[in-house]
């Protein structure tokens, strides 16, 4: 059957929030869940740390609205700081009926 890869995400992190929003979602999302993985905060000198990304929070329903993942991220990795302002993210869909996984999307977000 196959699962389409997610669209790009709009990302923003600040002292108050760590926001994630897909720019487009599939028409039928009933059986899909969004998985978001993130690396620990990295220094500016690190250019690729996607392999360090681990699961953040629970599998989420696919929605067309901003999701604040700050609390889930902080529970796993602590706060993003000016000394380590970069976070590398991977996100993908999983079909809950078939177990199929979509392709992974990669993104980087920086504090500020």
BAROGU-798076 format. One record per residue (C-alpha): residue in one letter; y, x negated, z negated. Coordinates in steps of 0.2 Angstrom, whole numbers, plus 5000, padded with zeros to 4 digits. Layout:
BEGIN
<site><resn>a</resn><north>Y</north><east>X</east><up>Z</up></site>
...
# end
This chain:
BEGIN
<site><resn>x</resn><north>5000</north><east>5000</east><up>5000</up></site>
<site><resn>x</resn><north>5012</north><east>4986</east><up>4995</up></site>
<site><resn>x</resn><north>5028</north><east>4986</east><up>4984</up></site>
<site><resn>x</resn><north>5045</north><east>4982</east><up>4992</up></site>
<site><resn>x</resn><north>5054</north><east>4967</east><up>4984</up></site>
<site><resn>x</resn><north>5070</north><east>4973</east><up>4974</up></site>
<site><resn>x</resn><north>5087</north><east>4972</east><up>4981</up></site>
<site><resn>x</resn><north>5099</north><east>4959</east><up>4975</up></site>
<site><resn>x</resn><north>5106</north><east>4962</east><up>4957</up></site>
<site><resn>x</resn><north>5124</north><east>4961</east><up>4951</up></site>
<site><resn>x</resn><north>5124</north><east>4950</east><up>4936</up></site>
<site><resn>x</resn><north>5138</north><east>4947</east><up>4923</up></site>
<site><resn>x</resn><north>5137</north><east>4939</east><up>4906</up></site>
<site><resn>x</resn><north>5150</north><east>4937</east><up>4893</up></site>
<site><resn>x</resn><north>5152</north><east>4936</east><up>4874</up></site>
<site><resn>x</resn><north>5149</north><east>4955</east><up>4873</up></site>
<site><resn>x</resn><north>5136</north><east>4959</east><up>4886</up></site>
<site><resn>x</resn><north>5123</north><east>4953</east><up>4898</up></site>
<site><resn>x</resn><north>5123</north><east>4965</east><up>4912</up></site>
<site><resn>x</resn><north>5110</north><east>4968</east><up>4926</up></site>
<site><resn>x</resn><north>5112</north><east>4981</east><up>4940</up></site>
<site><resn>x</resn><north>5102</north><east>4982</east><up>4956</up></site>
<site><resn>x</resn><north>5113</north><east>4985</east><up>4971</up></site>
<site><resn>x</resn><north>5100</north><east>4997</east><up>4979</up></site>
<site><resn>x</resn><north>5084</north><east>5005</east><up>4973</up></site>
<site><resn>x</resn><north>5069</north><east>5013</east><up>4983</up></site>
<site><resn>x</resn><north>5069</north><east>5032</east><up>4986</up></site>
<site><resn>x</resn><north>5053</north><east>5034</east><up>4976</up></site>
<site><resn>x</resn><north>5053</north><east>5025</east><up>4959</up></site>
<site><resn>x</resn><north>5041</north><east>5036</east><up>4950</up></site>
<site><resn>x</resn><north>5027</north><east>5024</east><up>4949</up></site>
<site><resn>x</resn><north>5038</north><east>5008</east><up>4949</up></site>
<site><resn>x</resn><north>5044</north><east>4998</east><up>4934</up></site>
<site><resn>x</resn><north>5056</north><east>4984</east><up>4934</up></site>
<site><resn>x</resn><north>5051</north><east>4967</east><up>4926</up></site>
<site><resn>x</resn><north>5065</north><east>4955</east><up>4921</up></site>
<site><resn>x</resn><north>5062</north><east>4937</east><up>4916</up></site>
<site><resn>x</resn><north>5074</north><east>4924</east><up>4911</up></site>
<site><resn>x</resn><north>5075</north><east>4906</east><up>4906</up></site>
<site><resn>x</resn><north>5082</north><east>4899</east><up>4890</up></site>
<site><resn>x</resn><north>5101</north><east>4895</east><up>4892</up></site>
<site><resn>x</resn><north>5103</north><east>4879</east><up>4902</up></site>
<site><resn>x</resn><north>5117</north><east>4866</east><up>4904</up></site>
<site><resn>x</resn><north>5128</north><east>4865</east><up>4920</up></site>
<site><resn>x</resn><north>5118</north><east>4850</east><up>4926</up></site>
<site><resn>x</resn><north>5102</north><east>4860</east><up>4928</up></site>
<site><resn>x</resn><north>5100</north><east>4867</east><up>4946</up></site>
<site><resn>x</resn><north>5083</north><east>4875</east><up>4945</up></site>
<site><resn>x</resn><north>5074</north><east>4882</east><up>4930</up></site>
<site><resn>x</resn><north>5066</north><east>4898</east><up>4937</up></site>
<site><resn>x</resn><north>5049</north><east>4891</east><up>4931</up></site>
<site><resn>x</resn><north>5055</north><east>4892</east><up>4913</up></site>
<site><resn>x</resn><north>5058</north><east>4911</east><up>4915</up></site>
<site><resn>x</resn><north>5049</north><east>4922</east><up>4903</up></site>
<site><resn>x</resn><north>5048</north><east>4941</east><up>4901</up></site>
<site><resn>x</resn><north>5063</north><east>4949</east><up>4893</up></site>
<site><resn>x</resn><north>5061</north><east>4966</east><up>4885</up></site>
<site><resn>x</resn><north>5049</north><east>4980</east><up>4890</up></site>
<site><resn>x</resn><north>5045</north><east>4985</east><up>4908</up></site>
<site><resn>x</resn><north>5060</north><east>4996</east><up>4913</up></site>
<site><resn>x</resn><north>5062</north><east>5012</east><up>4924</up></site>
<site><resn>x</resn><north>5070</north><east>5008</east><up>4940</up></site>
<site><resn>x</resn><north>5088</north><east>5015</east><up>4939</up></site>
<site><resn>x</resn><north>5104</north><east>5014</east><up>4949</up></site>
<site><resn>x</resn><north>5115</north><east>5010</east><up>4934</up></site>
<site><resn>x</resn><north>5120</north><east>4995</east><up>4924</up></site>
<site><resn>x</resn><north>5108</north><east>4988</east><up>4911</up></site>
<site><resn>x</resn><north>5114</north><east>4978</east><up>4896</up></site>
<site><resn>x</resn><north>5099</north><east>4966</east><up>4893</up></site>
<site><resn>x</resn><north>5109</north><east>4955</east><up>4880</up></site>
<site><resn>x</resn><north>5099</north><east>4961</east><up>4865</up></site>
<site><resn>x</resn><north>5082</north><east>4959</east><up>4874</up></site>
<site><resn>x</resn><north>5088</north><east>4942</east><up>4880</up></site>
<site><resn>x</resn><north>5094</north><east>4936</east><up>4863</up></site>
<site><resn>x</resn><north>5078</north><east>4941</east><up>4854</up></site>
<site><resn>x</resn><north>5068</north><east>4929</east><up>4866</up></site>
<site><resn>x</resn><north>5080</north><east>4915</east><up>4869</up></site>
<site><resn>x</resn><north>5095</north><east>4917</east><up>4857</up></site>
<site><resn>x</resn><north>5113</north><east>4917</east><up>4863</up></site>
<site><resn>x</resn><north>5120</north><east>4910</east><up>4879</up></site>
<site><resn>x</resn><north>5134</north><east>4897</east><up>4874</up></site>
<site><resn>x</resn><north>5147</north><east>4887</east><up>4883</up></site>
<site><resn>x</resn><north>5136</north><east>4871</east><up>4880</up></site>
<site><resn>x</resn><north>5122</north><east>4880</east><up>4889</up></site>
<site><resn>x</resn><north>5130</north><east>4893</east><up>4900</up></site>
<site><resn>x</resn><north>5117</north><east>4895</east><up>4914</up></site>
<site><resn>x</resn><north>5102</north><east>4907</east><up>4914</up></site>
<site><resn>x</resn><north>5089</north><east>4908</east><up>4928</up></site>
<site><resn>x</resn><north>5082</north><east>4925</east><up>4931</up></site>
<site><resn>x</resn><north>5067</north><east>4932</east><up>4941</up></site>
<site><resn>x</resn><north>5064</north><east>4950</east><up>4943</up></site>
<site><resn>x</resn><north>5052</north><east>4961</east><up>4952</up></site>
<site><resn>x</resn><north>5043</north><east>4978</east><up>4953</up></site>
<site><resn>x</resn><north>5026</north><east>4983</east><up>4947</up></site>
<site><resn>x</resn><north>5017</north><east>4999</east><up>4953</up></site>
<site><resn>x</resn><north>5010</north><east>5007</east><up>4937</up></site>
<site><resn>x</resn><north>4996</north><east>5016</east><up>4947</up></site>
<site><resn>x</resn><north>4990</north><east>5002</east><up>4958</up></site>
<site><resn>x</resn><north>4995</north><east>4986</east><up>4948</up></site>
<site><resn>x</resn><north>5003</north><east>4979</east><up>4963</up></site>
<site><resn>x</resn><north>5018</north><east>4967</east><up>4961</up></site>
<site><resn>x</resn><north>5032</north><east>4965</east><up>4973</up></site>
<site><resn>x</resn><north>5040</north><east>4949</east><up>4979</up></site>
<site><resn>x</resn><north>5051</north><east>4940</east><up>4966</up></site>
<site><resn>x</resn><north>5069</north><east>4939</east><up>4967</up></site>
<site><resn>x</resn><north>5078</north><east>4924</east><up>4960</up></site>
<site><resn>x</resn><north>5096</north><east>4924</east><up>4953</up></site>
<site><resn>x</resn><north>5107</north><east>4913</east><up>4942</up></site>
<site><resn>x</resn><north>5120</north><east>4919</east><up>4930</up></site>
<site><resn>x</resn><north>5133</north><east>4909</east><up>4921</up></site>
<site><resn>x</resn><north>5143</north><east>4913</east><up>4905</up></site>
<site><resn>x</resn><north>5160</north><east>4919</east><up>4909</up></site>
# end
